[in-house]
Amino acid sequence: MKLRISKLRGITNWVVNNPKKTIVFAVIATLFFCLFIPYISFKSNMKDMVPLNDPVIKDFDKVIDEFGSQEFLMVALCSNNIFTPGSLKKIHKMSEEFSNLQGVEKVTTPLNIDLIEGSEGLITITPAAEKVPESEKEIEDFKERILNSPQGKSFIAKNGKAALTLITLESGIIATQKAEELVEEILVIIHQNEGPEKIYLAGDAYLSHYAKSAMGHDLYFLFTLIVLVATGFLYLCFRSKIGVLIPMLTVFMSIIWMIGFMALMKYPFNIVSVISPTILVAIGSAYGIHIVNKYYEAIGNHLRGKEAVLNTMSEMNSPVIMAALTTVAGFLTLNTSFVIPIKQFGTSAAFGVLSAMILSLTFVPAVLTLEKKTPRYIKKQKSSGILDSSLGKVGTFVAEHPKTVIIASSLVICFSLLGIPKITTQADLTKYLGENSPPVKSINVVENNFGGTSRLLIAVDTKKKNGVKEPVVLKKMLKTEKYLDSLKYTGNSHSLADLICEINQVLHGGDKKYYTIPKTRRAVAQELLLFTMQGGSGIDSLVSYNFEKALISTQVKNTSQLKKTMSKIEEYLKKNFDGDKFNVKLVGMPKITLRLMSRIINSQISSLFYSILIVAVIVSLIFVSLKIGLICILPLLLTIVINFGIMGYFGISLDVATATIASIAIGIGIDYSIHFISRYRKEIKDKKDKRKALIITTKTAGRGILFNAVTVILGFGVLLFSSFHGLFVFGYLICLTMVISSVASLTVIPAILKLTKIKK
């Protein structure tokens, strides 16, 4: 320990004796990281949240390779009556414009879908409308044809007030720059054609595009807001330029280091890490606040120049290092998460905090050394004030009634524990965006009129050539479709089976009793041959080229009941296909979402366990006391339990953002405990009794803790203005945990210290 302290003093002495060199080194390092900032990127696709080697991703990619693109955008045109010349012309016009865009594979509308017609033994395949219907008779004929077609019904709402256009995108385009440009072009077309009809765009590509745009807005707007808020708060605290400039300069430089590091590591800004610069202002400025606060105290004790800086750093080096390392540890434990954005956020934030620590221990004292004037605030500061008086009263009460504080804390913990079992998990990007965001509004319109906007696929592998043509296989597929359509949150199921049923019905004069699978494999093959010979298309998206594999697709609504719905489907498939010689798998974005939901809770538990363990070990080693390490952790456990209890009671789900709160709360909240105990031990070493030491510590370290807490709360508080509902909730919860953590540090810790003995 003495060796570490001597090394820190040696570094501080070098910095104080070479302030200009230190500043130059810091500036050079900052310029180095600046070089990489232009290469930073943004990613917001749900698929990017899961490791590429995960089975759900591999299965999805395999389906895309075998059956073609499974990536779609949906355009819903809504009016009082869709069967008017104006609305139908607009649908046709937009479809032609969509078709001309690069990245679009196919555009399907109510006007161009293929309808199967014919008489016994013969079929014809024609588009629903040879041209856009204009006269009243043409429109009525079109209406009758489309509404009598099983496929047509999925493109026209039951009330006739909405029509769907399905844009099939080129395979592999999702999460690329090409997809971003394509969505922009589609939005332009929609905007140009809107009115009097309302037109809505839905689909994963649009969700990703909107999220990416919102990330850019949040990055600049929230960062600007937190800078203004932090600057104003620092000025109110210190009322001097140095009290504002030093913490803010440290933060700006550490943010540059962090973003440069992200670019070097090829970490993009994602829906979680986009808040990294904002929260680094709150976290990183805290180190500068504590140092400046202590520097002012030294100035108030009539120390000046190098002597004041050395006195300040001799007391602040260890607390700042401990606070930073424990915060870094809290963020690094997020690397145990399965979710890629959480892992990248943890690593990036940890590097940012480490950068802030390095700059606080070098750049800050270098600047203070060059400061020649006594801060105006110090000259005018009174020995006591409202804050000092209030803190003194808190310290006195806790020192005289420690058991009361412990009992009250225990009751709060018991109440909070009852709420924890109520917590649910959520990995739906639409919930993260919020109900009032344009993509979610569009999804609601499409779901209300046409079913779900997300597509779930069931891949059927018969393991033999032409196996899909077997009537027994097709009947199982048809039965599965009917089951999917019977569920509350799935519908509009489709596969080769219902196409064959439709062909069979047409070949038997349209008699509904022939909407069945033919009895023999040969009959199935003949009907499929007849369909393709007459120009029928789209089979390749339903079955593999050798008819060994087939797909059943169904639309899934965005719902909190996704897990239960998927479980029902899994049980059905196991029950109805169990014992067969072929494989059946669920794939698609709903499966990926479910995978994230199932792993978020595991990630939370693992990161929480490791963050508590690592932080406790770090603090114990630095203080050379296991007892102190445990005392520091206790207020944080109280904070975490209350946080989870509130989430349970208020129905706040664990998602990609809220799953990081516990680790962040531990990493940041431990700072308050460290600063309090560090000052308390100093007072005890100065021969003060416990009561007096606790009161003095609460008044002195408590001031820095409150400044720190308020800065962090203000920093995370700006997230309440985020474009993402998920970050709004995240910001609210973090602010709450900081309030609880700082209050616990000023009450629970002194109460425990009063009732226990620790080494000096």
N, C-alpha and C positions, 0 to 999 in steps of 0.2 A: 504493500500500500504506500509506504513511504517513498519507494522507488518511483511509483507512478506519479505521486504528488510532486516529487522533485523534477521529473521529466516535464510535467505540465508547467511548473514554475519556470523551467528553462526555456520552454517555448514562449511563454508569456514575456519573459525578460527579453528574448530576441525580438519579438514583435514590438515591444515598447521601445527598444533601442533602435529598431529599423522600421519605423512606421511607413515610410514612403515606399520602401522595397516591398513590404507586405501588401500594400495597396496595389502596387504595380503587378505583383504576382496574381492577385485576385482578379484584376482587370484582364490580364492575359488569359487566364483560365476561362473567364466569362466569354471573351471573344472567341476562344476555341470552340466552346459549345454552341455559340451563335452560328457558326458555320454550318451546323447540321440541322438547324431549325427549319429551313425551307423544305426539307425532305420529310417532315412529319405528315402523316396521312390521317384520314378519318374512316372508321368502320362502324357499322351499326346493324349488320345483318344477323339474324338469330342463328343462322348456321355457323357463323364465325365464333359463336360462344362455346361450341363443343369441339374438343380435339378432333382433328381430321381422321385419326386412327380409331376413333370410337365406333363400335359396331353399328349404331344407328345412322351415322354418316356414311359408312361403307355400304350399308344396305340401300340407302337412298341413292347414292351415286351409282350403284350397280343397276338399279331400276332405270335411272336416267340413261345409262349406256345401252340398255336393252330395249327400252320402249320409247326413247326420245324425251324431249323436254317435258318436264312436269312443272314448269314455271309459267304462271299466268298473271295477267292483270284483268280486272273486271271493270267495265264502264257501264254504269246504270243511268239511263235517261228516264227521268220521271216527269209526268205531266198528268193533267186531269183525265186525259184519254190518249193512250199511245197510238190508237188506230186512227190517225189523222194524216193527211198528205204531208203536212209540215214536219211532224215528228218522224215519220217513216223516211222522208227525204234526208233529214238530218242524220238519222242512223246510218243510212247508206253513204252519205257524204263523209262522215267521220270514219267509217270503216275503210273507205278508199284511202283517206289520208293516213290512217294508222298503218295500212298495208305497205305504204311507200317508205316507212321509216326503217332505217337499218337496225337490226336486232329483233325485228318482228318476224316470226315464222309463219303465223297464220292468224287471220281474224275471222271469227265466227259470229254472225248476227242472226236475229230471227228471219232476216230476209234471205240469207244465203245457206242456211242449214239444209242438208240433203234430206228430202222426204222420200220414203219408200212407198210406192204405189203400184197397182197392177191388178191382174185378175188371176184366176186359177192357173198355175203353171207358168205365169209370166210376171216379171216385175220391171218397173221403170224407176229410175232414181233421178229426181229433178230438184232444183233449189226451191225453197218455199215460195219464192217470187222470182219470176224471170226478169221482171223489172219492178221499179218502185211503184206500188199501187197508188193510183191517183183518184180514179172515180169511186163513187160510193159502192158500186157493184164489185170492182176490183178489190177494194178494201175488205168488203164482207167475205168474198171468196178466200182472200188471204187469211183473214181472221179465223174462218172455219177450218182451213187446212192446218194452220199452225197450232190451234188449240186442240185439234184431234190427234196431233202427233205427240207421242211420248217424249221425244226429244224437244219438240217445240215448246212444250209446257215449261221446260226449265229455262227458257229464254224470255218468256212473257209472264209478268206477275198475274196472279189469279184475278185481281181486281181490274186488270187491264190498264193500270196507271204507271207501269214501269217496264222497260225493255232492257235486256242485258246484252252487252257486246263482250265477247271473250277474246282477249288478245293473248295468243300463245307466243311466248318469247323463245328466242334461240337458246339452246341448251348451254348451261354454264355462264350465262350472262349476269345472273344475280351477284350482287356484291362487287361489281366491276364499275369502272368509270363509264363504260359504254352503257350500262344500265342506268346510271345517273343521268346521262345525257338523253337517253331514250325517255325516261319518265318526264324530264323537263319538256321535251317535244310533245309528249302526249298531253301534258297539262296545258300547254299553249293551245293545242287543238281544241281541248275541252273548253277553255276560256273563250276562245273565238266563237264557239258554237252555242254557248250557254245563253238561254233566254229565248222565249219565256220558260222553256223547260229547265229544270234543274239537272245537272249532270254530276255524277259522283265517280271517283276513281278509287278502287280498292285492290289490294294485293300486297304480297310480301315486298315486291320491289318498291312500291310506293311508301310502305311503312318504313323501309330502310332509308329511302330518299328523304322523307320528312324528318326522321330521327337524325340523320346526318346534318340536315339543314338546321335543325333545332340545336344540335351540339355546337355548331359554329356560332349560333346566336348566343347560347349560354356561355361559351368560352370567352367571348369578347364583352358581352353585356355584364355578366356576373363578375368577371374579373375587374372591370372598370368600377362597378358598384362597390365591391369589397375594398378596392384601393381607396375610394373616396371615404367610405365608412371608417376604415382602419386609420386613415390619415386624420380624419376629424376626431376620432376617439383618442388617438395618441396625443394630439394637440391638447385636448381637454385634460388628459392625464398629466402631461408634463409641461405644457404651455411654453415650449421652446422648440426651436428648429431642430436642435440636435436630438431631442426626444422623438421627433417625427422622422427625420431623415435617416438616422442610423438603423432602426428596425426595418424601415421600408426599403432602403438600399440593399440591406442584407437579403430581404425577401425577393426583390427583383432579380438579384444575381442568382440566388438559389433556384428560382423558377427557370431562368435561362439554362442553368446547368441541368435541371431535370428534363426539360423539353429536348435539349440536345442529346441527353442520354437516351431518351425514348426513341429519338430518330436513329441513333446509333444502333440500338437494339431492335429496330424495326417494329417498335410497339406503336400502334396507331392510337389516336384518341378514340375511345369507345364510349358507350353510354354511361360508364362508371368513371373512367379516368379523365373524362372531360372536366371534372370538377377538381382535378389535382392542383392546377395553378391557384384556384380560388381558396382551397383549404390550406394550401401551403402559405398563403398570406396570413391566415389565422394562426397556423401552427408555428411557422418559421419566425414570425414577428415576436412570438412569446419569449424566445431566448434573448432577443435584443431588449425586450421590455424589462426582463429580470435584471439584465446587466446594467441598463440605464438607471433603473430604479435603485440598484445598489450603488452605482456611481454617484447618484444624487445624494444618497445617504452619506457617502464618503466626503463629498463636497460639503455637506451640511456639518460634518465633523471637522471642517477646516483643513482637509487634505486637498492638495492641488497637483496638477500636472501628472507626471509619471507616478508619483507616490499614490495619487488617488486611483489611477488605473490599476496599478499593481495590487493595491488593497482590494479593489473591486474584484479583479480576476482571481485573486487567491481564494476568495470565498465562492466565486461563481463558476470556476472551471469545472469542479466536480459535479455540482447540481445540473449544470447545462449538459455535460456529457452524459450523466445518468438519465436525465430527462429525454435527451435525444436518442440515446441507444435503446431505451425502453420503447419509445415511440417507433423507432425503426423496427424493433423486434415485433411490435404489434402489427405493423404493416406487412412485414415479411411472412408472418404466419398465414397471411391470405394466400400464399403460394401453395398451401395445402388444398386449396379449392379446386374443384373440377372445372369450374367456369372460367374460361380463358380471360374475359375482361376483368374479372376479380383478381386473377393472378397478376396480370400486367399492371393493374392499378396498384396492387400491393408493392410490387417491385419498384415501380416508378416513384410512388409516394415515399417509399423508404429511402431511395436515393436523394430525393428532394430534401427530406428532413436531415439526412446526413450532410448534404451540402450546406444547409442552413446552419448546422452545428459548426462545421469547419469555418465558415465565414464569421460566425458569432465569436469564435475563439481567436480569430486572427484579424479579420478586417475591422470588426467593431472596436477592439482595444487600440488598433492602429489609428483609427479615426479619432477616438477619444484622446489619444496621446497628443494629436496635433491640435486639439481644441484648446484655445488660449483663454477664451472668455468664460467666466463663471455663468452658468445658465441663469437667465433672469428669474425663472421659476424658483430656483433655490434661494435667491436673495429675498424673495417675497414670501417664501413658504413659512407658515407658522408651525410651531412644534406639534400642534394637535389640531384636529378638525373633526367634522361630523363623522368621516370615515374611520379615523383613528378611535374616536370615542365609541362608535358602534362596534368595531372589532374588539376593543377592550372589554366591552360588556359581554360580547359573545365568549371571549376567552375566559372571563371571570365566571360566567355561568357554567361553562363546561368543566372548568377546573374544580368548581364547588359541587357540581351535580353530575359526575361522570356516569353513574349507574342509571340515572334517568335517561340520559342520551342513549345508552346501550339498549335499554328496554324499549324505548320508542323506535329505535332502528330495527330491532328484532320484530316488532309488531308490523312494521311496514314491509319487511321481507316476507313474513308469513302471508300477508294479504296479497302481495305480488306473485308469490309462488302459485297461488290458486288460479291466476290468469294465464300462466305459461302453457298449460295443456290446450288452450283454445287457439294457439297460434297455427296458422295455415301457411302453406308455401305457394308461391306464384312465380311463373316464368313467362307470362304472357306479355309481349311487348306492348300490346294495346293498353293493358292496365298501367304499364309504366308511363305511356304517353298521356293518359288521362282521357276521360269521356268527351271533353270539349275540343280535343284536337281534330283537325280536318280528316285524317285517315280513319280515326275511330268513328266519327260521324258517318263517313262513307261506308264503313264496315257494317254499321247498324242498319243503314238503308238497304244494302245488298242482302244482309241476313234476313231482314223483315220481309223482303220481297222474293228472294231466291234461295234461301237457306244459307249455309256457311260460306265463308270466303277462303277458308283453309282446306286443303285437299288431303284426305287420308287415303292411303293406298294399301291394298292387300295383294301381295305378290304370291301367286299360286304356281308352284313348280312341280309338274307331273313327273319329271325326270325321264321322260321318253318322248321321242318325236311323235307329233300329232296327238299327244296325250290330251290336249285341251279339247279335241273334237269328240272325245268320249262323252256320251249323253250323261253318264253318272257324274262326271266332273262338272259339266255345264249346269246340271240341276243343283249341285251343291253351291255353285257360284250364284245362281239365281235365288236360291233360298237365302244365301248370305246377304244379297242385296235387299231382299224383303225385310230381313231382320234389321239391317242398318237403317232402312227407311222407317222402321217402327220406333226407333229410338228418338228421344226428345231433341237431342242436339246434333244429329246427323241426318242427312237426306240427299235426294237427287243422286242416288247411287246408280252406277253405270258399269257395264262390262260387256264382253262379247256375248254373254248369255242372253241379255235382253235384246241385243241386236238380232240374234238368231231367232228369238221368239217373234220379233216384229216381222222379220222376213217370212217366217212360217205362217204367220197370220195373214199377211198380204197374199201369199201363194194360195191360201184357202179362202179367197174372196173377202177377206176382212173379218171373218167370223172370230169373235173374241175367244171362243173356246179353244181356238188353235194358237192362242198366244202361249205356246209351250215349246219345250225342247223336243225336236224329232226323236223318235225311238231308237234310231240306229246311227252309228258313226258315219255310215255312208250317206245317209240323208243329210246329216249336218254338213258334210263335205260338199255335197251337191249344192246346197243352198248358199254356202259361202262362195263357191265357184260362180254361181249365177250372179251373186251380188257384185263380185269384183268384175265380172265380164260386162256388167251394165254400168260400170263406171263408179261403183261404190268405193269410197275411200275412208281412211281413218282407222282401218283394222290394225295397222302397224303400231298404233298407240295403245291397243288393247291386248295384243298377243304377239309373242316373239315370231320371227320369220319362219321357224320350223314347227310352230304350234306346240312347243314344249312348255312354255310359260305364258301366264295370262295375268292381267291386272283387274282388280275390282276397285273402283274409285268411289268415294263418297265425300260430300261436302260437310265440314265440321264447323259448328259455330264457336266463337270465342266465348268460353264459359269457365266459371270457377269449378264446374263439375267435370272438367276434362279428364281428370284422373279416374273418376268413377266410370265415366263413359268408356274410356279406353280399357279399363279392367273388364267391363261387361263384354266388350268385343273380343278381348283376349280369351275370356272364358268360353264364349260361344265358339270361337275358332277351334279351341282345344277340344271341346266337346263334340263338335260336328266333323272335324277332320282328323281326330285322334285315331290312330290305327291305320290310316291311309298310307300309301307308299310314297306320297309326295309331301313337299314342305309348303307351309303357309306362313308368311311373315307380314307384320304390320310395318309400314314405312311412311315417311313423309314428315312435313314440318310439325304436325301435332305430336308425332312420336319424339321428335327432337325437343319440343317444349316439355313434354312429360319427363324426358330424360333429365333435363335441367332441373325441373321441380323436384325430382327424386334425389338429386345430388346436392341441391342447395342446403338442405337441412344437414346432410352429412358434412358438407364443407363448413357450415357454421359450427358444428360441434367440434370438429378437428381443429379449426383455426382458433376457437375459443380456448380449448384445452392447451394448445401449444403456446398461445399468447400469455395465458396466466402462468404457465410453467416457466417459460423463458424469462418473462419480466420479473417473476419472483426470484429466479436464480441470479439474474443480473443485479438486481437491487441488493440481494443478500451478499453477493460477492463484493460489491463496491463498498457496502457498509460493514462488511466482514461480520455479518450477523444474520442468521436465519430468522430470528425473531423479528427483526426490523423488516426483512423482506416480506414476511407474512402480514405484519401490521400494515404495510403499504398496500397490500393486495386487498385487504378486507373492505375498505370503502368502495373499491372498484367492483367487487362481487355484489355489494349492495346496489351499486349503480346498474349493473347488468341485469340483476334480478328485477329491479323496478322497471327497466326498459322493456324487458320481455313481457312482464306482467301487463304493462300498458298496451303493448302490441296485441296481446291476447284479449284483453278487455274491450279494446276499441276496434278489433277486427282488422288490424294492420298485418299484412302478410309478409313473410320473409321472401325477398326477391333479390335480384342481382345487386341492388344497392343496400337494402336494409340488412342483408347477410353480412355486411362488412362492419356494421356498427359496433358490435361487441369488441372486436379486435382494435378498432380505432379508439373506442372509449377507454380501453385498457392502456393503449399506447400513449394517449394524450393525458388521460386522467391521472396516470401514475406520476406525472410531473408535479402535480399539486402536493401529493404525498411526499415526494422527494424533497421539495423545497421546504416544506413544513418541518420534516424530521431533521433535515440538515441544519436549519436555524435553531431548532430546539436543542440539538446536541451541543451546539456552540454555546447556548445560554447555560446549559447544565455544566459545561466545562468551565464557564466563568463563575462557578460556585453559586449559582442561583438555585433556590428551591424549586420543586416541580410547579407549584402554583404560579409563582412569579415568572418562571421560564415559559410556561404555556401562555400566559397573558401577553408577555413581550413578543413571543413568537407569532401569536395570532395577530398582533397589531402590526408587526413588521413584515414577516413572510406572508401574512394574510393579505396585506395590501397588494403585493406582487401577484399572489394567487388570484385575487379578484380581478386585477387588471388583465392578467393572463386569461382567465375564464371569460370575462366580458369580450375580450378581443376574439377569442375562439367562437363564442356564441354569435357575435356580430358577423364573423367570417362565414360560419355555416348558416347563419340566418338569411344571408342573401340568396341561399338556395330556395327560399320560399318564393322567389321571383323567377324560378326556373321554368323553362318551357315543358319540362317533364314532370308529370304528377309524381312519379317515383322519387325524383330528387327533392321535390317539395316535402314529401313525407320523410325522406332521409334527413334533410336539413332540420326539420322540426324535431325529430328524435335525437339527433346529435346535440342540438341546442339543449334539449331536456336533460340528456345524460351529462352534459358539461355543468349544468346548474346543480344537478344531484351530486356529481363527483366533487365539485369545488366546495359545496356545503358540507359534504361528508368529510372532506379533508380538514375542514375547520371545526368539525364537531366530533365525528366518530374517532378520528385519529388522536386528538388530544384527550378524549375520554379514555381510550385504551392506554395511552401513555401515562395517564394519571393513575391507572390501576395496575400498571406493570412496571417492571424495572428493565432498563436497557443499558448496554455498555456505553460509556462516554466516548 
